[in-house]
Amino acid sequence: MEDESSFIKQIYEQIEPIDQSWLRAAGERQLTLTKPPTSLGRLEEIANRLAAIQRTLNPRVTDKRIYVVAGDHGVTAEGVSAYPREVTAQMVDNFLSGGAAINVLGRAGGIEVRIVDAGVDADLTDRAQLIQAKAMRGTANFALGPAMTRAEAEWCVAAGVELAQVAASDGVHLLGIGEMGIGNTTAASAITAVLLGRDPEMVTGRGTGIDDEGLAHKIEVIRLAIRVNEPDASDAIEVLAKVGGAEIGMMAGIVLGAAAKRLPIVLDGFISTAAAALALTLQPNVRDYLFIGHKSAERGHAALIEMIGEQPVLDLCMRLGEGTGAALAMHVIEAAAKLLSEMATFEVAGVSTKE
């Protein structure tokens, strides 16, 4: 791979805002379909934006893929999770064998699920179906210093861009991201606190289900990490390097790469939205290509949703991760596209319009 810093810059310089003329054309077509105006609510807004992204009034999302990106976090040494670090590698094997929630939802929705090793603290090189993109065997403990070097952070983002480019080359119409990584809600909370300038208490939740005492400790660890590292909120790569994770960086890269290819991207919950917030900080035009799959029960997710300025497709009180919310949202997004593409017009159906 060429110098990652210049590669990333080239990518986000390619990201253009969606063409408003296509958005208007889709809105005009909605008015000709056999339904009262705006009667399909947000399905119309979703379909219109898909039309503008794909530059067609017949948007297609039949080929769907979710990348589930896995990585470990050194901050788990501080006791911020209810589960041990080894669970990350164990869940990767569960994904590969098809036994996790995301596998079930992928099969139900005709979604291809691909698993990526971004930074799992285990040797997984013998897993034939695993995408090998390991940047490191887990990040460093960011309560003591940076999670990774800037070069490592840039490498993660660049590798994510390449995953999105592969998806575009494969003819994927709709791309989703999910994750697995014990300790990653701590990283996502730290990123959110830095980017939004908020106290960690306002954006930190229970993650794997820690109790009140564990939550208070987790908040203090994040406060300590921010004091120790002093990340610059205006420099997304620095924030990622100091308090992020390999899988978060790779997902940020997938978002950038998808937007550069005019590929709509469906976020999952809190952690993937934190990754998208980093991408948005690098290139604001990314926003036009984002669909927030669902509103997570994690405390910080609402704050990130407000930052992005897009309504979630679903709100099911989920907080599992893995891309599960993105998978469910893809059903709705595909339905919205089909409504715009396949509904009859008043003229074709011979149905009278209102006087």
C-alpha positions as CSV (number, residue, x, y, z in Angstrom):
1,M,0.0,0.0,0.0
2,E,1.3,3.5,-0.8
3,D,1.9,6.0,1.9
4,E,-1.3,5.7,3.9
5,S,-1.6,9.4,4.8
6,S,-1.6,10.6,1.2
7,F,-3.8,7.6,0.1
8,I,-6.5,8.6,2.7
9,K,-6.3,12.3,1.6
10,Q,-6.8,11.2,-2.0
11,I,-9.9,9.2,-1.0
12,Y,-11.7,11.9,0.9
13,E,-10.9,14.4,-1.8
14,Q,-13.0,12.1,-4.1
15,I,-16.1,12.3,-1.9
16,E,-18.7,14.6,-3.4
17,P,-22.1,15.6,-2.0
18,I,-25.0,13.9,-3.6
19,D,-26.5,15.7,-6.6
20,Q,-29.6,17.6,-5.4
21,S,-31.2,17.4,-8.9
22,W,-31.5,13.6,-8.5
23,L,-33.0,14.1,-5.1
24,R,-35.6,16.5,-6.6
25,A,-36.3,14.1,-9.5
26,A,-36.9,11.2,-7.1
27,G,-39.3,13.4,-5.0
28,E,-41.2,14.3,-8.2
29,R,-41.5,10.6,-9.1
30,Q,-42.9,9.9,-5.7
31,L,-45.7,12.3,-6.4
32,T,-46.7,10.2,-9.5
33,L,-46.9,6.9,-7.7
34,T,-50.3,5.3,-6.7
35,K,-50.4,6.7,-3.2
36,P,-51.3,9.9,-1.4
37,P,-48.3,12.3,-1.3
38,T,-45.7,11.4,1.5
39,S,-48.0,8.6,2.7
40,L,-45.0,6.2,2.9
41,G,-43.2,8.6,5.3
42,R,-39.5,8.0,5.8
43,L,-39.5,5.2,3.3
44,E,-39.8,8.0,0.7
45,E,-36.9,9.9,2.1
46,I,-34.7,6.8,2.2
47,A,-35.6,5.9,-1.4
48,N,-35.0,9.4,-2.6
49,R,-31.6,9.5,-1.1
50,L,-30.7,6.1,-2.6
51,A,-31.8,7.4,-6.0
52,A,-29.5,10.5,-5.6
53,I,-26.6,8.3,-4.4
54,Q,-26.9,5.9,-7.3
55,R,-28.0,8.6,-9.8
56,T,-31.1,6.6,-11.0
57,L,-34.8,6.7,-10.4
58,N,-34.7,2.9,-10.1
59,P,-32.3,2.3,-7.2
60,R,-31.2,-1.3,-6.5
61,V,-30.0,-2.8,-3.3
62,T,-30.3,-6.4,-4.0
63,D,-26.6,-7.2,-3.5
64,K,-25.9,-6.5,0.2
65,R,-22.8,-7.1,2.3
66,I,-21.8,-6.5,5.9
67,Y,-18.2,-6.4,7.1
68,V,-17.9,-7.5,10.7
69,V,-14.6,-6.1,11.8
70,A,-12.9,-7.5,15.0
71,G,-10.2,-6.1,17.2
72,D,-9.0,-6.3,20.8
73,H,-8.4,-3.4,23.2
74,G,-5.6,-3.0,25.7
75,V,-7.8,-0.9,28.0
76,T,-9.6,-4.1,29.1
77,A,-6.6,-4.5,31.5
78,E,-8.4,-1.8,33.5
79,G,-11.5,-4.0,34.1
80,V,-13.9,-2.0,31.9
81,S,-15.8,-5.1,30.6
82,A,-17.8,-7.9,32.0
83,Y,-16.2,-10.3,29.6
84,P,-12.5,-11.4,29.2
85,R,-10.5,-10.3,26.2
86,E,-10.4,-13.9,24.9
87,V,-14.1,-13.6,23.9
88,T,-13.2,-11.6,20.8
89,A,-11.3,-14.4,19.1
90,Q,-14.0,-16.9,20.3
91,M,-16.7,-14.9,18.7
92,V,-14.8,-14.6,15.5
93,D,-14.8,-18.4,15.3
94,N,-18.6,-18.3,16.0
95,F,-19.1,-15.9,13.2
96,L,-17.0,-18.0,10.8
97,S,-19.1,-21.1,11.7
98,G,-22.4,-19.2,11.2
99,G,-23.7,-19.4,14.7
100,A,-23.9,-15.7,15.8
101,A,-26.9,-13.4,15.6
102,I,-25.4,-11.5,12.6
103,N,-25.2,-14.8,10.7
104,V,-28.8,-15.6,11.4
105,L,-30.0,-12.1,10.3
106,G,-27.7,-12.2,7.3
107,R,-29.2,-15.5,6.1
108,A,-32.7,-14.1,6.7
109,G,-32.1,-11.0,4.7
110,G,-30.0,-12.4,1.9
111,I,-27.0,-10.4,3.1
112,E,-23.4,-11.6,2.6
113,V,-21.5,-11.4,5.9
114,R,-17.7,-11.2,5.8
115,I,-15.5,-11.3,8.9
116,V,-12.4,-9.2,9.1
117,D,-9.5,-9.5,11.6
118,A,-8.3,-5.9,12.2
119,G,-6.5,-6.5,15.5
120,V,-7.6,-9.6,17.4
121,D,-5.1,-10.6,20.1
122,A,-4.7,-14.2,18.7
123,D,-3.2,-16.0,15.8
124,L,-6.1,-16.5,13.4
125,T,-4.1,-17.0,10.2
126,D,-5.4,-20.5,9.7
127,R,-9.1,-19.4,9.3
128,A,-9.7,-19.8,5.6
129,Q,-12.8,-17.6,5.4
130,L,-11.4,-14.8,7.6
131,I,-10.2,-11.6,5.9
132,Q,-6.7,-11.1,7.2
133,A,-6.1,-7.4,7.8
134,K,-4.5,-7.4,11.2
135,A,-2.8,-4.2,12.1
136,M,-1.7,-5.4,15.5
137,R,-2.5,-8.0,18.1
138,G,-4.7,-5.7,20.1
139,T,-4.2,-2.0,20.9
140,A,-2.1,-0.7,23.9
141,N,-3.9,0.3,27.1
142,F,-4.9,3.9,26.3
143,A,-5.3,4.6,30.0
144,L,-1.5,4.7,30.1
145,G,-0.7,6.2,26.7
146,P,-1.8,6.1,23.0
147,A,-3.8,3.0,21.8
148,M,-1.6,2.9,18.7
149,T,0.8,5.0,16.7
150,R,-0.5,7.5,14.1
151,A,1.0,5.3,11.4
152,E,-0.9,2.3,12.7
153,A,-4.1,4.4,12.8
154,E,-3.6,5.5,9.2
155,W,-2.9,1.9,8.2
156,C,-6.3,0.8,9.7
157,V,-8.2,3.5,7.9
158,A,-6.5,2.8,4.6
159,A,-7.2,-0.9,4.9
160,G,-10.9,-0.1,5.5
161,V,-10.9,2.0,2.4
162,E,-9.6,-1.0,0.4
163,L,-12.4,-3.2,1.8
164,A,-15.0,-0.8,0.5
165,Q,-13.3,-0.7,-2.9
166,V,-13.4,-4.5,-3.0
167,A,-17.2,-4.3,-2.2
168,A,-17.8,-1.8,-5.0
169,S,-15.8,-3.9,-7.5
170,D,-17.8,-6.9,-6.5
171,G,-21.0,-5.1,-7.5
172,V,-22.4,-4.6,-3.9
173,H,-25.3,-2.1,-3.9
174,L,-25.6,-1.6,-0.1
175,L,-22.7,-2.0,2.3
176,G,-23.0,-2.3,6.1
177,I,-20.5,-2.4,9.0
178,G,-20.5,-4.1,12.3
179,E,-17.9,-5.0,14.9
180,M,-16.7,-7.3,17.6
181,G,-14.2,-6.3,20.3
182,I,-14.2,-6.7,24.0
183,G,-13.6,-3.2,25.4
184,N,-14.7,-1.3,22.3
185,T,-17.6,0.6,23.9
186,T,-14.9,2.1,26.1
187,A,-13.0,3.3,23.0
188,A,-16.2,4.5,21.3
189,S,-17.2,6.4,24.4
190,A,-13.8,8.0,24.6
191,I,-14.0,9.0,20.9
192,T,-17.5,10.4,21.4
193,A,-16.5,12.4,24.5
194,V,-13.5,13.9,22.6
195,L,-15.3,14.7,19.3
196,L,-18.3,16.3,21.0
197,G,-16.4,17.9,23.9
198,R,-18.6,16.2,26.5
199,D,-17.8,14.7,29.9
200,P,-17.4,10.9,29.5
201,E,-20.3,10.4,32.0
202,M,-22.7,11.8,29.4
203,V,-21.7,9.4,26.7
204,T,-20.7,6.1,28.4
205,G,-23.0,3.2,28.9
206,R,-22.8,-0.4,30.3
207,G,-21.4,-2.1,27.2
208,T,-21.4,-5.8,28.0
209,G,-23.7,-5.3,31.0
210,I,-21.5,-4.0,33.8
211,D,-23.1,-2.9,37.1
212,D,-23.2,0.6,38.6
213,E,-19.8,0.3,40.2
214,G,-18.3,-1.0,37.0
215,L,-19.9,1.8,35.0
216,A,-18.5,4.4,37.4
217,H,-15.0,2.9,37.1
218,K,-15.3,2.8,33.2
219,I,-16.1,6.5,33.2
220,E,-13.1,7.3,35.4
221,V,-10.8,5.2,33.1
222,I,-12.0,7.2,30.1
223,R,-11.5,10.5,31.9
224,L,-8.0,9.4,32.8
225,A,-7.3,8.3,29.2
226,I,-8.3,11.7,27.9
227,R,-6.2,13.5,30.4
228,V,-3.2,11.3,29.7
229,N,-3.4,11.5,25.9
230,E,-4.9,15.0,25.3
231,P,-6.3,14.1,21.8
232,D,-7.1,17.0,19.5
233,A,-10.8,16.8,18.5
234,S,-10.1,18.4,15.2
235,D,-7.7,15.7,14.1
236,A,-9.7,12.5,13.6
237,I,-6.6,10.3,13.0
238,E,-5.0,11.6,16.3
239,V,-8.2,10.8,18.2
240,L,-8.3,7.3,16.7
241,A,-4.6,6.7,17.5
242,K,-4.9,7.9,21.1
243,V,-8.2,6.5,22.3
244,G,-9.5,4.3,19.4
245,G,-9.2,0.8,18.2
246,A,-8.1,-1.1,15.1
247,E,-11.6,-2.2,14.1
248,I,-13.0,1.4,14.7
249,G,-10.3,2.8,12.4
250,M,-11.0,0.1,9.7
251,M,-14.7,0.9,9.8
252,A,-14.0,4.6,9.5
253,G,-12.0,3.7,6.4
254,I,-14.9,1.6,5.0
255,V,-17.2,4.6,5.4
256,L,-14.7,6.8,3.5
257,G,-14.1,4.2,0.8
258,A,-17.8,3.6,0.3
259,A,-18.7,7.3,0.0
260,A,-15.9,7.8,-2.5
261,K,-17.5,5.0,-4.6
262,R,-21.0,6.4,-4.2
263,L,-21.9,3.3,-2.3
264,P,-24.6,3.8,0.4
265,I,-23.3,2.6,3.8
266,V,-25.5,1.3,6.7
267,L,-24.1,1.8,10.2
268,D,-24.9,-0.5,13.0
269,G,-24.9,0.8,16.6
270,F,-22.7,2.9,18.9
271,I,-19.3,1.7,17.9
272,S,-19.8,1.8,14.1
273,T,-21.4,5.2,14.4
274,A,-18.3,6.4,16.4
275,A,-16.2,5.2,13.4
276,A,-18.5,7.1,11.0
277,A,-18.1,10.2,13.2
278,L,-14.3,10.0,12.7
279,A,-14.9,9.7,8.9
280,L,-17.3,12.7,9.0
281,T,-14.7,14.7,10.8
282,L,-12.2,14.0,8.0
283,Q,-14.8,14.6,5.2
284,P,-18.2,16.2,5.9
285,N,-19.6,15.0,2.6
286,V,-19.7,11.5,4.0
287,R,-22.9,12.3,5.7
288,D,-24.9,12.1,2.4
289,Y,-24.0,8.4,2.1
290,L,-24.8,7.3,5.7
291,F,-27.9,5.4,6.9
292,I,-28.0,4.8,10.6
293,G,-29.4,1.3,11.0
294,H,-30.8,1.7,14.5
295,K,-30.7,3.6,17.7
296,S,-28.6,1.7,20.2
297,A,-29.5,1.6,23.9
298,E,-25.9,2.7,24.6
299,R,-25.9,6.2,26.1
300,G,-23.5,7.8,23.7
301,H,-25.3,6.7,20.5
302,A,-28.0,9.4,20.7
303,A,-25.3,12.1,20.9
304,L,-23.6,10.8,17.8
305,I,-26.9,10.5,15.9
306,E,-27.5,14.2,16.8
307,M,-24.0,15.1,15.5
308,I,-24.6,13.2,12.2
309,G,-28.1,14.7,11.8
310,E,-29.8,11.6,10.4
311,Q,-32.7,9.7,11.9
312,P,-32.1,6.0,12.6
313,V,-34.1,3.6,10.4
314,L,-35.1,1.5,13.5
315,D,-35.3,1.8,17.2
316,L,-35.5,-1.7,18.8
317,C,-33.6,-1.1,22.1
318,M,-30.7,-3.2,20.8
319,R,-27.1,-3.0,21.9
320,L,-25.5,-6.2,20.6
321,G,-23.3,-4.9,17.8
322,E,-22.0,-7.4,15.2
323,G,-23.9,-5.5,12.5
324,T,-27.3,-6.8,13.6
325,G,-29.0,-3.5,13.5
326,A,-27.6,-2.8,10.1
327,A,-28.8,-6.1,8.8
328,L,-32.4,-5.4,10.0
329,A,-32.3,-1.9,8.6
330,M,-31.2,-3.3,5.2
331,H,-34.7,-5.0,4.9
332,V,-36.3,-1.6,5.2
333,I,-33.9,0.2,2.9
334,E,-34.4,-2.5,0.2
335,A,-38.1,-2.2,0.5
336,A,-37.9,1.6,0.1
337,A,-35.9,1.2,-3.1
338,K,-38.3,-1.3,-4.5
339,L,-41.3,1.0,-3.8
340,L,-39.7,3.8,-5.8
341,S,-38.6,1.5,-8.6
342,E,-41.6,-0.9,-8.9
343,M,-44.8,1.0,-7.9
344,A,-47.1,1.9,-10.7
345,T,-47.8,5.5,-11.5
346,F,-51.3,6.9,-11.6
347,E,-51.1,7.1,-15.3
348,V,-50.0,3.6,-15.9
349,A,-52.5,2.1,-13.4
350,G,-55.3,4.2,-14.7
351,V,-56.0,5.5,-11.2
352,S,-57.6,9.0,-10.9
353,T,-55.7,11.6,-9.0
354,K,-57.4,13.9,-6.5
355,E,-59.3,16.9,-8.0
